[in-house]
Amino acid sequence: MGDEREMTRRIVVVGGGAAGMGAAGAAKGTDPSAEVIVFTGYEDAAYSPCGIPYVHGREIASFESLFMATKQQYVDQGIDIRYETTVASIDVKAKTVTTTDGTVERYDSLVLATGFDYADPDVPNSDLGGIYYVKNIRQAMEWDKVLDTVKTAVVDEATPLGAEMVTALAHRGIETHLVDPAPWAMSSATDPDIMEPVQESWIEMGAKLHFNTKVTGFVGDGGKLREVTTSQGGIQADLVVVATKKVPNVELATAAGLKTGMSGGLIVDGRMRTSVSGVYAAGDCTEIPHGVSNVPIQGLSGSHAYAQGKVAGVNAAGGTREYQAVYVPWGMVAGKWMIGGVSFSETLATALGVPFVVGNAQGISRARYYPDVKPVKVKLLAEPEHLRLIGAQLVGGEGIKERADFLAMAVRTGITINDLATMENVYSPPIGALNEPISLAAQNALSKLGK
């Protein structure tokens, strides 16, 4: 019996989000006999935090629908989840983790999926009541009740979460102020011409936009927020949503001696192995090379985290799976529009010194005579020499996600704007126009080059 216990692989996962639960499930699938233990500081595991803004905005009816499985289902799978339990330290030599209550657990393989923290606003009175960080679903349930009493709210920074929360709060009828130090929303991922219709729709929804403006402090009465001070003056507010940049949560890992890279995330190879043998990492705590620039990036989407977790889990359990460089297709609803893209925007490519040619097109999502036809704007970036696609952005009323996915594969496989200019496309009045906007944008780029 003792020998049998010695042969049983023990896999410990720290973090119960998409990466952690992806790793746990993949590990169990790879080695069904393995003992898989997951530690999470939260009351729940495997829910979709990405859905929280849409419950706040009343597009989704309840928080319960965001849970992907019951606690009993994880028990039935043989995954031992330790809820509301925080790992305080890791001993990589002894191959143990120690929790804050002093419990010590041995591991054969360790997967770190410790996620992200929001960048500290670093302003006075950040501990006031009325300051909301959108992350934990149980806290979100309580904040949703608070929103019923809120008349005026401030969203601190126009990150993707910030854009979603501006939309959600405006849908709730709350006077919403967006404060961001950049000249336009989501400036690190988008160009101003793509965001212009989104920003116009926010204004139509009653939001007030304060760009080139920085939050400088919070002012309260009786411990509760009353005002947000900014570089352009004060805003009376009952609530502030802190939607600052995501930073990797690596304190536990670095204390154990794991190496981080230029973005601050844990360095991993294609098998999600860290710099320490037997320790893997996945999700927002890691950095992954960009497929075009080869620059390491972090803070990707839930789908990236889940896929990375599955790779880490398979390898932690003795299997072999590789993760690829990323091209980062993204998409979301902001205001009354869908926006999306892949890889570089014009602004980011310029900042990185990446040369490009650009093509633009304004098209439609369906035949012009079909009811509810929506506009679709496409911007393509290609490298000048071979005309390979290196980036894209889109804004429209529908069909944005599918185009972003397609264009990500186009970038990944080296498709050129010559290919896209002559691409075949579905023409069916309810679902596709005669002229595909992607093809029109590629043709526009070629015409600028005299081709």
N, C-alpha and C positions, 0 to 999 in steps of 0.2 A: 504493500500500500504506500509506504514511504517513497519507493522508487517511482511509482506512478505519479505521485505529486511532484516529484522532481522533474519529470518529463513534461508536465503540463506547462505550456507557455503562458506567461503572465504579462499581459499588456495593460499598461496604465495610460489613460487619456486625461489630460488636464484641459477642461473646457467642454461645455455642453451645447455649443452652437452648431452651425452647419458643418464646420470643419471637424469638430470633435465627434459629433454623432456620425458623420460620414466615415470617419476613421474607425469608430467602434464597430459599426455595421460591417464595413469591409474587412476588418480584422477577423470578426466572428465568421464571416462568410468564407474567408481564406483558410482559417484553422478553426473549425467548429468546436474542437476540444479546448481551445484557449480560454483562459480566464480573462475576461475583459472588464476592467473597472474604470468608470468615468467619474471624475470629480467636477462638480460645478458649484459655484458660489450662489447660484440662483435657485429659486423654488421649482423651476421647470427646466426641461431640456427640449431641444428640437422644436421650436416654434419659429415663426417667420417674423423677425423684428422689422423686416422691410414692409410688412403690411400695416404696421402701427399707424403711420400717418393717414392711411386710407380709412381706418376705423374712426380716427379723430375727425376726419372730413365727412364721415357718414356714407362713404361709398361702399364700405364693408359694414355689415350689420353688427357684428360682434367680435370681440377679441377671441372668443372660444374657437372660431373658425380658423385662427392662425396656428393652432396646434396641429402638428403633423402626425402625432401618435399619442396614445395614452401611456401612462407610466406602467400599466400592466403589460402592454405590448412589449416594452423593453425587457421586462422581467421574463416574459415568455421567450424572447430571443436569447436569453441567457446573458444579457448585459447588466452588470451591477452598477447602477448609477447612485452616487453618493450626493444627494441634493444638499444645498446650503452648507457646503463644505469647501473650505478654501485651502489650497496647498500653499504652505508657507515657505518651504524650502525643498531643494532637490540635492541629493548627494550622488553625483554621477559615478563616483568610484565604488560606493557601496550598492549602487543601483536601487536607491530608495527615494520615496517622497515622504515628507512629513507635513501633516495638516496643522492648522492653527490650534486644534485641540490636543495635539501631541500624538495622534495616531501615525504610525509608520507603516508604509506599505512597500514591499519589494516589487521590482519589475524586471522582466527580461528585455522588454522594449517599452519605450516611453514616447508618447505623442503629445506635443505641446500645441494646443489650439486655444491660446489665451486671448486671442482677439485684439481689440483696440480700446483705446480711451479717446475721448474728445480732448483736443488741445486745450490746455488751461487758458481761459480768457485773460487771466493775469491782470485782473482789475479789482479795485476795492469792493468789499462786501459781497464776494461771490458765494457766501454761505447764507444769504437771505432766503427766506421762504418765497416761493413764486419763481424759482429758477429751475427749469426743466431740462433734463438730459434724456433724450428719447433713446431708450435701450432695453430696459427690463419690462417685460410685458405686465407683470403684476403692478409695478409702479405706474405704467401707462394706464391701467384700468382705473387707478385712483386719480391720476391727472385728468382723465377724461371727464370725471365728475366735476373737477375744478373748472374745466373749460366752460361748463354751463353757467358759471358765475363771472367769467372773464369778459370785460368790455373791450379792453385794449391790450394787444400783445406785441412784443418785439421778437423778431427772429434774428439772431446774431450770426451772420454770414450766410451767403448764398451758395453753399455747397449743395450737392444733390439732395441731402436731407433737408437743408434749409429751403430749397425750392419746393419740395413736397409739403413741408409744414406751412409755408406761406399759402399754398393752394388750399390745404386742409383747413386752416384757421379762417381764411376768407369764406370758404364754403359754410363754416359754422356761423357766419355773420359777425365775426369778431373783427374789430378795427385792427388791421395788421400792418406793422411797420417792418420792412426788411432793411437791415443795416449791413453794409458790406464795404470793405476798404477798396475794392476793385471798381473799375468803371462800368462793369456789367455783370450779370449773374453768371455763376459757374465759369468764370473767366479762364480757369486753368484748363478746361476741357472744351470750351466752345468759343465761337467768334461772335462779335456783336450783332451781325446780320442774322444769325441763327436765333439769338435770344430776343431780338427786338419784338417779334410778335408775342412771345411769351410774356415779356414785361408789359406790353400794351394790354394783354388780357388780364394781368394782375391788377393793373390800374382800373380796368373796367369792373373788376370784382370788388373794388374798394380799397385795395392795398395801397400803401404809401411806400415808395422806394427811395432809399437814401444811399446812393452809391458814392464812392470816394469818401466814405465816412467810416469811422472806427468807433466801436463801443469803448468808452473810457472808464465806466464805473456803474455801480448799482447803488441806488439810494432807497432806504426803507423807512417804514414807521412801524414800531413795535415788532421788529424782526421780519416784517413782510415787505416785499418789493413795492415801491411806489413810483420810481422813476428810473429810466435808463439814461445815463449821461453819454453823450457822444462828442466827437470832435466838431460837430456842427450844431451842438445844442442839446437840450434835454427832451426826452419823450416820456410823458406820463404813461405808465403801463402797470397792469396787474400781473403780467406774466412775461417772462423772457424764455425763449427756447434757444439753448446754446447748441448751435449746429456748426461748430468749428471743425477744422480738419481732423480726420481720424489719424491718430498716432499709434504705432504698434505697442501692445502691452508686453514688454519683454523684460521687465524688472526681475521676475522670478528666474528667467532663463539666463540673463547676464550674471546674476548672483551665483549661478551654478557654473559659470565659465563658458557659456555658449557665445559664439561670435555673431555680431551684427554687422550689417553692411552700410552702404552710403545713404540709404533711405531710412536707416534706423531699425529695419526689420531683420529677423534672424536669417542668416545665410543658409540656404538649402541647395542641394543638388537636384537633379531630375527625379530622384527617388524620394525626395523630401527629407533626406538625411541632413542633419545639422552638422556642426563642426565637432560634435562629441559622438563617439560610437554608441549605437543603440538608442539614440535620441532623434526623433523625427519632429517635424513641425509643419503646420498647415494653417492657411487662412490669413487673417489680417495681421498676425504677429510676424509673418514672413515677408521676404521680398523676392520677386520673381523677375527674370530678365524680360524686357520688352523685345518682341520679335524683330522689329525694324531697327531700333536704336541700340539694342542690347544693354540699355541702361536699366538697372534694377528698380522696380517700382513696387509699391505696397498699397493697401487700402482698396482692394478690388471688390467685386460683387459677391453676393451669397453663392451664386453658381460656381464661381472660381473657388471659393472656400470649400464648398462641398466636394468638388472634383479633386482638389488638393488633398482633402481629408481622406478620400477613398484611396488615393495613391499612397499616402502615408500609412493607412491602415493595412493595405495589402502587403506592403514591404515590411511593416512592423511584425506581421504574422508569418513572415517567411516566404511570401510570394515575390513576384517581380512585376513592377509597373512603373512606367515613366510619365512624368508630367512635362508638357511642352512649354516653350516660351509663349507669352501671351500677346494678343493683339487688341484685347479689351473692347469687344463690342459692348455698347451700353445703350439704354433707352429708358424713358420715363415719361410720365404725364406731368406737365408743369403748366399751371394756369388752365387755359382751354385747349392746349396743344399737346401733341406727342413730340418729343425730341429724342434724338439718338445720334450715334456715331460709332466710329472705330478708330483706334490708334490716334493720329495727330489731328489737331485743329490747325488752322493757318497760324493762329497766335502762338501755339506751343511749338510748332515746327520752326517758326521764325526765332523764337527764344532759344531753341536748341541749336540753331544754325544748320538745320536740315534744309537743303534746297528742294524746291518743289515747283510744279506748275499746277494751276487750279482751274477747274471747270464748274460752272454753276448752271442749274436749270430749275425753272418753276414748272411743275407738272401737276397732274391730277391723279387721284387714286382709282377712279372708275371712269367709265365713259361719261362725257360731259353732259349727256342728256339723262343719265340715270340718277334717280333720287339720292340725295345725301352725298353727292360727290364732294370730296375734300381736296384741298390743295396739298401738294407735296413738294417741298423745296429740297434739292440735293446739291451738296457741294463735295467735289472730289479733289483730292490731292494726289499727284503722281510725281515720282522722281524724274528729273528732266532727261536723263540720258536714255534709259530703256523704257520709260513711261510706265513703269510698274506702279500700281496703286499703293499708296502708303498711308492714306487716311481718308475719312469721310465724315460729314455731318448732315443731319436731316432734321427737318421740322415739318409737321403736317397734321392732318386730322385722323389718319389711320395708315396702317401698313408700314409703320416706322421700324418696329422690332424685327420683322422679317427681312427688311432691306438691310438693317444693321448686321444681322447674322450673316446674310449672304456676302456683304461687303467685307466682313471680317475674314471669311474664307477666301475671298478674292485677294486680300492683302497677304494672307498666310501662304497661298499657293503661287503668288507671283503673277497674277493676272494683270494685264496692261489696260490702259484706257483705250487702246486700239481694240482689244477684245470686248470691252464693255460698250464701245461705240457701235459695235455690230452684233451685240448679243441678241438672242431670241428672247421674246417675252410673251407671257400669257395675255391674250386679249379676249376679255369676256366682260360685257358691259357692267355686271354687278360687282366685279372684283378687280378688273384691270383695264386701264385705258389703252388706246391704240399705241401710243408712244410711252415707253417706260421712262420715267424721269431720270433713272440712273444712266441710261443710254444717252439721253439728251444732254446730261451734264458732261459725259465723256466726249460727245461730239463737240460741245462748246469748248472744252480744253484743246481739242485737236485743231479747231478753227483758229484759236488764238495762236497756235504754233504754225499756222499756215499749212496744215495737213488735211 
